[in-house]
């Protein structure tokens, strides 16, 4: 029986991945215009981030449903995700310098685990676990919260000052704390799984 023909790299799933990568500079520009002090640009950056994150869900579903999984997609998709969230964390830290320690911890973890997964690829594929999916969701929700200009609305003169905006800021802090905790715990799990995969692969090769 002839082997199934590999899907072309020129497909809609990969096109959405490339679109997500191409959208990162635009998102960064929207976020950092006027030093992040523009309500309109911050809202636009929030919308851009949400739309780009949606493409991540869509391209994955399309690739699996229509058998469009390619080596290019396997490589480009995580790079696109890390580039988008990385730009978001760096941009937020530039606007709010107090956020730098959290941003650095998360970025080191994200890129470190990504490089580790590529390093152990010769031993087998490490699929994303449920914890990783929860981590990604919490990070996205927290990023969206920090992108929205709650801090600017909170500083505006208003009878509503110190109520809705403050509440949303603290909700965002809580979500990010949860994301940080799961980010670190899943990093430990991935390192453990990588060591197990490497050990089992070597043991099987020696049999």
Secondary structure, 3 states (H helix, E strand, C coil): CCCCCCCCCCCHHHHHHHHHHHHHHHHHHHHHHHHHCCHHHHHHHHHHHHHHHHHHHHHHHHHHHCCCCCHHHHHHHHHHHHHHHHHHHHHHHHHCHHHHHHHHHHHHHHHHHHHHHHHCCCCCCCCCCHHHHHHHHHHHHHHHHHHCCHHHHHHCCCCCCCCHHHHHHHHHHHHHHHHHHHHHHHHHHHHHHHHHHHHHHHHHHHC
